Amino acid sequence: MTDIQPTVSLQKKLVKTSVISSIVAGLIAFVLLMALTVYQTMDVHDEIMDEISDMLLVSDLSASSGNQLDELSDEFDIEYQLSTPSHLLTHSPEFNPAYERITPSYVSSKGYGYAWLNGTLMRTYSFDQDQQHVSMYQPMTERFKDALQSLLGYALILLILWLIQWFILKYSVRKQFISIHELSNEISAKNAHDLTPIQQKSPALEELQPMVLQLNQMLLRLDHSLQAEQRFTADASHELRSPLSAIQMRLQLLKRKYADTAPTLAQDMNQISTDVARGTQVLENLLLLARLDPSQTTELPHEQFDLTDTIQAVIKSLHPFALEKQVTFDLQLENSVIDANKDLIFTCVRNLIDNAIRYTPNNGQIKIQLANNADGSTQVIIENSGQTLPEEVLNRLGERFYRQLGTKTTGSGLGLSICKKIIDLHQAGIAFTHSELGGLKVTIHFSR
C-alpha cells in the first residue's frame, strides 16, 4: 500500500513566508529604532544635566535663574546640589539627603555615572570648578518614559501594517493562483479523446512554462502511444477474427455434411460452434476492454440480465474441466438482475471459476454464492478448497502477468487482472481474501 504523502498549500505557504519575512524585518527595524532612541535620549538628557551644571556655576542665582533651574529640575526630574568644601550653596527643592551617600559606579571621564538608590537605577553627574562641586541625580525611568510611549506607538503601527499586509497578500496571491487553478482544471479535463496541448492564458506565468512544456510533450507521446495501440487493436481484431470466422464456416459445412450420418458428432459441433461464437464475442469485448478508460464508462454497452443465468452458463462451459478433476460445486444462487455488460461479466465470472478449478485439488470443492443485499446491491462470492495462499501472493493477485511460483498450473497470469479491470469499468468492487475452504475467496460487490 502506498503511503499517503502529507500535502501543504503553496498559496498559504507564500502568504505565511511573506508575512513572516515582513515581521522579521519590522522587528529588526524596531530593535534598531529602540537602540537609536535610547542613544538619543541618553545624549539629550546628559546635555540637559550639563546645561544645568553650567547655569549653577556661571549664572547669578537670582530669582529668574532659580526659577528656570527649578522648571528644568521639575520637568526632567533632575535633582541638583551646589556646594563648596565648607558650605552648601544651593540645591533643588526636592533634593534627597540620601543622594549624598550614593557612591556612583561606571563614572565616565565627563563625570557621568550610574548608581542604585532604593532599588532605582539613577543617572549621576558630578563636576568641580573653582572649588565648587556640582552633583546631580536623575531616575533612569524618567529618561525613557517618553521614549517608551513613542516605541509603543511604533509597535502599534507595525501591528496594523502587518495586518494590512496580510490582507493584501492573501488577496493578491489568491488572484495570482487563479491561473494555476485554471491550469489544473485544464489538465484534469484531459482524457483519451482530448490530448491537445495545454495553452496558458496570457500573460503566461514564467515559472509554469517548463511544467506546461513537459506536460504537452507527455500528452504528445501519450497521443502517439494511443494511436499505435488503436492500430494494433484494429490489426489484432482483424487477424484474430478472420481465422475464427473461417472455423465457424467450416463447422457449418461439417454439420451439414454429418447431420444425417453422425447426429452425435453434429451435436458436438454445435457446442464447438457455440464456443467459437462466444470466443469471437469475447475477443471483441477484450479488444474493447483494452481501449476503454476506467474513468470513461459511458461507451460501455449495458443491459439488464440475470446474473444467475450467467453463472450457470459459465459452469456449463467449464463442466468438462471440472469433471476431469472431479470437482464438485456448492451453488447458493439467488435470482439477481444487474445492469452491466453481459459479455464482459461472463468473461469475468468465467475467468474466476476457471481459476478456481485450476487451483482446486482433485475431488475438491468450489462454493459459489449469489445474494441480494438489503441496500439493493448484489454480492458474488467464489471460493475454492486448496492450499492457503501466502499474504505476499494474496496482495499481488490482480497484477498483470503475475502467477504464483511453485505451482504446476498453466496460465498467462492475465485472468485475474482482466477481471479486476472489468469490475473497475462497472464501478464495482472486487476483493481477494482467504477462504474457509482453504484456498482463495473472491468477493464481487455490485452497487445499486
Rosetta blueprint (number, residue, H / E / L):
1 M L
2 T L
3 D L
4 I L
5 Q L
6 P L
7 T L
8 V L
9 S L
10 L H
11 Q H
12 K H
13 K H
14 L H
15 V H
16 K H
17 T H
18 S H
19 V H
20 I H
21 S H
22 S H
23 I H
24 V H
25 A H
26 G H
27 L H
28 I H
29 A H
30 F H
31 V H
32 L H
33 L H
34 M H
35 A H
36 L H
37 T H
38 V H
39 Y H
40 Q H
41 T H
42 M H
43 D H
44 V H
45 H H
46 D H
47 E H
48 I H
49 M H
50 D H
51 E H
52 I H
53 S H
54 D H
55 M H
56 L H
57 L H
58 V H
59 S L
60 D L
61 L L
62 S L
63 A H
64 S H
65 S H
66 G H
67 N H
68 Q H
69 L H
70 D H
71 E H
72 L H
73 S H
74 D H
75 E H
76 F H
77 D L
78 I L
79 E E
80 Y E
81 Q E
82 L E
83 S E
84 T L
85 P L
86 S L
87 H L
88 L E
89 L E
90 T E
91 H E
92 S L
93 P L
94 E L
95 F L
96 N L
97 P H
98 A H
99 Y H
100 E H
101 R H
102 I L
103 T L
104 P L
105 S E
106 Y L
107 V L
108 S L
109 S L
110 K L
111 G L
112 Y E
113 G E
114 Y E
115 A E
116 W E
117 L E
118 N L
119 G L
120 T E
121 L E
122 M E
123 R E
124 T E
125 Y E
126 S E
127 F E
128 D E
129 Q E
130 D L
131 Q L
132 Q E
133 H E
134 V E
135 S E
136 M E
137 Y E
138 Q E
139 P E
140 M H
141 T H
142 E H
143 R H
144 F L
145 K H
146 D H
147 A H
148 L H
149 Q H
150 S H
151 L H
152 L H
153 G H
154 Y H
155 A H
156 L H
157 I H
158 L H
159 L H
160 I H
161 L H
162 W H
163 L H
164 I H
165 Q H
166 W H
167 F H
168 I H
169 L H
170 K H
171 Y H
172 S H
173 V H
174 R H
175 K H
176 Q H
177 F L
178 I H
179 S H
180 I H
181 H H
182 E H
183 L H
184 S H
185 N H
186 E H
187 I H
188 S H
189 A L
190 K L
191 N E
192 A L
193 H L
194 D E
195 L L
196 T L
197 P L
198 I L
199 Q L
200 Q L
201 K L
202 S L
203 P L
204 A L
205 L L
206 E H
207 E H
208 L H
209 Q H
210 P H
211 M H
212 V H
213 L H
214 Q H
215 L H
216 N H
217 Q H
218 M H
219 L H
220 L H
221 R H
222 L H
223 D H
224 H H
225 S H
226 L H
227 Q H
228 A H
229 E H
230 Q H
231 R H
232 F H
233 T H
234 A H
235 D H
236 A H
237 S H
238 H H
239 E H
240 L H
241 R H
242 S H
243 P H
244 L H
245 S H
246 A H
247 I H
248 Q H
249 M H
250 R H
251 L H
252 Q H
253 L H
254 L H
255 K H
256 R H
257 K H
258 Y H
259 A L
260 D L
261 T L
262 A L
263 P H
264 T H
265 L H
266 A H
267 Q H
268 D H
269 M H
270 N H
271 Q H
272 I H
273 S H
274 T H
275 D H
276 V H
277 A H
278 R H
279 G H
280 T H
281 Q H
282 V H
283 L H
284 E H
285 N H
286 L H
287 L H
288 L H
289 L H
290 A H
291 R H
292 L L
293 D L
294 P L
295 S L
296 Q L
297 T L
298 T L
299 E L
300 L L
301 P L
302 H L
303 E E
304 Q E
305 F E
306 D E
307 L H
308 T H
309 D H
310 T H
311 I H
312 Q H
313 A H
314 V H
315 I H
316 K H
317 S H
318 L L
319 H H
320 P H
321 F H
322 A H
323 L H
324 E H
325 K L
326 Q L
327 V L
328 T E
329 F E
330 D E
331 L E
332 Q E
333 L E
334 E L
335 N L
336 S L
337 V E
338 I E
339 D E
340 A E
341 N L
342 K H
343 D H
344 L H
345 I H
346 F H
347 T H
348 C H
349 V H
350 R H
351 N H
352 L H
353 I H
354 D H
355 N H
356 A H
357 I H
358 R H
359 Y H
360 T L
361 P L
362 N L
363 N L
364 G L
365 Q E
366 I E
367 K E
368 I E
369 Q E
370 L E
371 A E
372 N E
373 N L
374 A L
375 D L
376 G L
377 S L
378 T E
379 Q E
380 V E
381 I E
382 I E
383 E E
384 N E
385 S E
386 G L
387 Q L
388 T L
389 L L
390 P L
391 E H
392 E H
393 V H
394 L H
395 N H
396 R H
397 L L
398 G L
399 E L
400 R L
401 F L
402 Y L
403 R L
404 Q L
405 L L
406 G L
407 T L
408 K L
409 T L
410 T L
411 G L
412 S L
413 G L
414 L L
415 G H
416 L H
417 S H
418 I H
419 C H
420 K H
421 K H
422 I H
423 I H
424 D H
425 L H
426 H L
427 Q L
428 A L
429 G E
430 I E
431 A E
432 F E
433 T E
434 H E
435 S L
436 E L
437 L L
438 G E
439 G E
440 L E
441 K E
442 V E
443 T E
444 I E
445 H E
446 F E
447 S L
448 R L
